[in-house]
Amino acid sequence: MLEKAITVMQPWVEKINELSHLKALKKAIVDLLPIFIAGCLILWINRYIKWNDIDQIGLLFCQVYPLFLVAAYGYHYAQEKQSSVIEIMVNDIIFMLLFRYLGNMSMQESCLIVLFFTFIFNSVFHINSKIPVIKSFFPQGAADYLHKIMLLCLNFVIMGVLIYIGLAFYPMLSLIVGGILGAVNSIYGILIVILITVFFWSTGMHGIAFISTLLRPFWLQMLMLNMSQLLMNQSPLYIGTEPFYQWFVWIGGSGTTLGLVMLMRCFSKSHHLRALGKGAFKSGWVNINEEVIFGTPIVMNKLMMIPFFLTPCICVIVSYIWIAQQPFLYPSFLSPWVFPFLLGGLISSGGVFQILILLICLFIISILVYLPFFLCYDKQLKKSEETGGAICTISE
């Protein structure tokens, strides 16, 4: 049954990941992440220094970041379509600035809606670029030049029409985006994301890569709004931002496997798991766990897949309920994913040391949930090693 599901889903996953607009946007977000993280680290340090000018710069950064994102997306989309990079980047920037100016709204609040219309505009731009060169009595060079000007004029007209439509339907679109953000931010939405992610991992596919392609734009907008609220000394709005997954769910990597690594390193009686635990110990603390997923293995292992699904779900429920009671603990800052989870969680919450209690509890939960399955699997591997058998994945 699982093999059939993989066969059916894998082509669809590959098609989604190869969509030009999503692929370009994903590359743009990844390219700009170091800038975003560096800004977050400075703002986090300033939570202790409390220099007001830095917070004001942070608010400005949140306002203009969508403009950088649109420009970077335009760059990668132009490369995908082998079009003029400068033309598409400039047109996309003009589109966002006009949308923001005519609609009298902040760029960060309208970011997702503008991106949607930018997708449409760039698709039309790409189609228009294929219109044959107008033949005339002008010399070829002059004809090509006039043809290009005419196409740009046509694209500006289309831009105006799309902006008009976007502003006319903005209230409705804003409600739709708000509903999506609310669903993504809810505990049920987060649990669905977790289950999809670990399902893909358990079948051998990169779960985070697929999910982030679809949800990272929404996570980014929620994060920017949270940062703005916190910098204005107001309560953040969203729990389910990307740092929530990074530091309160994926402790040690997808599947919350740091507890399993600790068990393998300290208590394993089988040679295979003990060696794996020693090798994966350092990488587990910086949230790299492919060695554990494929080396244990957890992939297609019916026994170890149970805690692989169960542990992150329990961590979601515990951390969501805990954080929901204290709005100023909402994950509002992005930090390097290779940080140890205690430091990453502390930064994400704005430097409130109280969050360390929750993170330690989550780590203990990961150990306790994996413990009975680890003992059973370790016992079977030990027996298999003693009899000279192969590693048993219990996938039959």
Long-range contacts (C-beta under 8 A, 24 or more apart in sequence): 2-203, 2-300, 5-203, 6-203, 6-204, 6-205, 10-205, 13-200, 13-205, 13-210, 16-210, 16-213, 16-214, 17-209, 17-210, 17-213, 20-77, 20-80, 20-81, 21-77, 21-119, 21-122, 21-123, 22-213, 22-214, 23-76, 23-80, 23-213, 24-73, 24-74, 24-76, 24-77, 24-79, 24-80, 25-73, 25-76, 25-115, 25-217, 26-212, 26-213, 26-216, 27-72, 27-76, 28-69, 28-72, 28-73, 28-75, 28-76, 29-69, 29-72, 29-216, 29-217, 29-220, 31-72, 31-76, 32-65, 32-68, 32-69, 32-72, 33-334, 35-68, 36-65, 36-334, 37-334, 37-335, 37-336, 40-227, 40-333, 40-334, 40-335, 40-347, 41-333, 41-335, 41-347, 43-227, 43-231, 43-333, 44-333, 44-335, 44-347, 44-350, 44-351, 47-350, 47-351, 48-351, 55-231, 58-227, 58-231, 59-228, 59-231, 59-232, 62-108, 62-224, 62-227, 62-228, 62-231, 63-106, 63-107, 63-108, 64-107, 65-107, 65-108, 65-224, 66-96, 66-107, 66-108, 66-110, 66-111, 66-114, 66-224, 67-93, 67-96, 67-97, 67-107, 69-111, 69-115, 69-220, 70-95, 70-96, 70-114, 70-115, 70-118, 73-115, 73-118, 74-118, 74-122, 77-122, 81-126, 83-125, 83-126, 83-129, 87-125, 87-152, 88-122, 88-125, 91-121, 91-125, 91-155, 91-159, 92-118, 92-121, 92-122, 94-159, 95-121, 95-159, 95-162, 95-163, 98-159, 98-163, 99-163, 99-166, 99-167, 102-163, 102-167, 103-166, 103-167, 103-170, 105-170, 108-221, 108-224, 108-225, 108-228, 109-225, 110-170, 110-174, 111-217, 111-220, 111-221, 111-224, 112-177, 112-217, 112-218, 112-221, 113-166, 113-170, 113-173, 113-174, 113-177, 114-166, 115-217, 116-173, 117-162, 117-163, 117-165, 117-166, 120-162, 121-155, 121-158, 121-159, 121-162, 124-155, 124-158, 125-155, 125-158, 128-154, 128-155, 128-158, 180-218, 181-218, 181-221, 181-222, 181-238, 184-215, 184-218, 184-219, 184-222, 184-240, 185-222, 185-238, 185-239, 185-240, 186-240, 187-316, 187-317, 187-320, 189-240, 190-239, 190-240, 190-244, 190-245, 190-249, 190-316, 190-320, 191-313, 191-316, 191-317, 193-245, 194-245, 194-249, 194-312, 194-313, 194-316, 195-309, 195-313, 197-254, 198-254, 198-255, 198-308, 198-309, 198-312, 199-309, 201-254, 201-255, 201-293, 201-298, 201-299, 201-308, 202-298, 202-299, 202-300, 202-305, 202-308, 202-309, 203-299, 203-300, 204-294, 204-299, 204-300, 207-254, 208-254, 216-242, 223-331, 223-332, 223-334, 226-330, 226-331, 226-332, 227-332, 227-333, 229-332, 230-328, 230-332, 230-350, 235-327, 235-328, 235-330, 236-327, 236-328, 236-330, 236-332, 237-330, 238-330, 239-320, 239-323, 239-324, 239-330, 239-331, 241-330, 241-331, 241-332, 242-331, 242-334, 243-331, 243-332, 243-333, 243-334, 243-335, 243-344, 243-348, 244-319, 244-323, 244-331, 244-348, 246-287, 246-335, 246-337, 246-344, 246-348, 247-331, 247-341, 247-344, 247-345, 247-348, 247-359, 248-315, 248-316, 248-319, 248-323, 248-331, 248-345, 248-358, 248-359, 248-362, 249-312, 249-315, 249-316, 249-319, 250-287, 250-312, 251-287, 251-315, 251-341, 251-359, 251-362, 251-363, 251-366, 252-284, 252-285, 252-287, 252-289, 252-292, 252-341, 252-366, 253-284, 253-287, 253-288, 253-289, 253-290, 253-292, 253-293, 254-289, 254-293, 254-312, 255-289, 255-293, 255-298, 255-308, 255-309, 255-311, 255-312, 256-311, 256-312, 256-315, 256-362, 256-366, 257-284, 257-289, 257-292, 257-293, 257-298, 257-308, 257-366, 257-370, 258-284, 258-285, 258-289, 258-341, 258-363, 258-366, 259-311, 259-363, 259-364, 259-365, 259-366, 259-367, 259-368, 259-369, 259-370, 260-292, 260-296, 260-307, 260-366, 260-370, 260-374, 261-289, 261-292, 262-367, 263-367, 263-370, 263-371, 263-374, 264-374, 264-378, 267-374, 267-378, 268-374, 268-378, 269-378, 269-379, 269-382, 270-378, 270-381, 270-382, 270-384, 270-385, 271-385, 272-381, 272-385, 272-391, 273-374, 273-377, 273-378, 273-381, 285-340, 285-341, 286-338, 286-339, 286-340, 287-337, 287-338, 287-341, 288-338, 296-377, 297-391, 297-393, 300-393, 300-395, 301-377, 301-393, 301-394, 301-395, 302-394, 302-395, 303-373, 303-376, 303-377, 303-394, 304-373, 304-377, 304-394, 306-373, 307-369, 307-370, 307-373, 307-374, 310-369, 311-365, 311-366, 311-369, 311-370, 314-365, 314-369, 315-362, 315-365, 315-366, 318-358, 318-361, 318-362, 318-365, 319-358, 319-362, 322-358, 323-358, 326-354, 328-352, 329-354, 329-355
